[in-house]
Amino acid sequence: MNITLIGMPGSGKSHIGKKLAERLNYNFIDTDIILENEYGIPIKSIIDKLGENVFLKKQEEYTISCTNNISDTVISTGGSIIYTDEVMYHLKKNSLIIYLIMPLEVIKERMVDSPRSIVDSKDKDLEKLYEERTFLYNKWSSKIVDANQDSEMIVDNILKIIGNKSWIK
């Protein structure tokens, strides 16, 4: 079984993903890092260089490619992964998808000095983007975990979900 973490930029997907993988003795994949390694530049620069539509297509291709035929892996995705149905169907078929929900106020605080670029943010303020993405994160997730707490508690909550198989539908 794989576990995929989705959520807004700044919600802790990479940090929690590493801790969760360690606790489960799973592999860990961060799709943003895979893209950064491929292009040799930060995600923000990739988005600026390719444009948002091409970036989303590349994100989809690389995510599907690096998550094909794997198991026992925690996958941390870019926040915009939910814009591409094909990759989300792929992840849904191959993993338990957990939405790390974080209050907008906390996201704002974390984004203040962040060098991150957020896909689809040119014409929308962070509040509008948060609202739009929240709908999509809820749509695609199997379970939702409150990410506004200590990281060990978040990992423990995910382990409880996995352990009691409450995600099986």
ChimeraX attribute file (.defattr): number of C-alpha atoms within 10 A of each C-alpha:
attribute: neighborCount
match mode: 1-to-1
recipient: residues
	/A:1	12
	/A:2	21
	/A:3	25
	/A:4	24
	/A:5	27
	/A:6	28
	/A:7	29
	/A:8	24
	/A:9	22
	/A:10	18
	/A:11	24
	/A:12	22
	/A:13	25
	/A:14	24
	/A:15	13
	/A:16	21
	/A:17	25
	/A:18	21
	/A:19	19
	/A:20	24
	/A:21	20
	/A:22	13
	/A:23	12
	/A:24	14
	/A:25	12
	/A:26	19
	/A:27	17
	/A:28	21
	/A:29	21
	/A:30	21
	/A:31	22
	/A:32	19
	/A:33	18
	/A:34	16
	/A:35	20
	/A:36	15
	/A:37	12
	/A:38	10
	/A:39	12
	/A:40	12
	/A:41	13
	/A:42	16
	/A:43	22
	/A:44	14
	/A:45	16
	/A:46	19
	/A:47	18
	/A:48	12
	/A:49	12
	/A:50	12
	/A:51	12
	/A:52	18
	/A:53	12
	/A:54	13
	/A:55	19
	/A:56	20
	/A:57	15
	/A:58	15
	/A:59	22
	/A:60	22
	/A:61	13
	/A:62	18
	/A:63	25
	/A:64	17
	/A:65	11
	/A:66	14
	/A:67	20
	/A:68	12
	/A:69	8
	/A:70	12
	/A:71	14
	/A:72	15
	/A:73	21
	/A:74	30
	/A:75	28
	/A:76	24
	/A:77	24
	/A:78	25
	/A:79	20
	/A:80	22
	/A:81	22
	/A:82	25
	/A:83	17
	/A:84	13
	/A:85	12
	/A:86	14
	/A:87	21
	/A:88	19
	/A:89	13
	/A:90	15
	/A:91	21
	/A:92	17
	/A:93	11
	/A:94	18
	/A:95	22
	/A:96	22
	/A:97	24
	/A:98	23
	/A:99	25
	/A:100	23
	/A:101	20
	/A:102	21
	/A:103	13
	/A:104	15
	/A:105	10
	/A:106	12
	/A:107	19
	/A:108	15
	/A:109	11
	/A:110	13
	/A:111	16
	/A:112	9
	/A:113	8
	/A:114	11
	/A:115	11
	/A:116	15
	/A:117	17
	/A:118	19
	/A:119	20
	/A:120	14
	/A:121	13
	/A:122	11
	/A:123	8
	/A:124	11
	/A:125	10
	/A:126	17
	/A:127	12
	/A:128	12
	/A:129	17
	/A:130	21
	/A:131	11
	/A:132	12
	/A:133	18
	/A:134	17
	/A:135	11
	/A:136	16
	/A:137	26
	/A:138	17
	/A:139	11
	/A:140	18
	/A:141	21
	/A:142	18
	/A:143	18
	/A:144	19
	/A:145	17
	/A:146	16
	/A:147	21
	/A:148	16
	/A:149	10
	/A:150	10
	/A:151	15
	/A:152	12
	/A:153	13
	/A:154	20
	/A:155	21
	/A:156	14
	/A:157	16
	/A:158	20
	/A:159	15
	/A:160	12
	/A:161	18
	/A:162	15
	/A:163	10
	/A:164	9
	/A:165	10
	/A:166	11
	/A:167	14
	/A:168	10
	/A:169	5
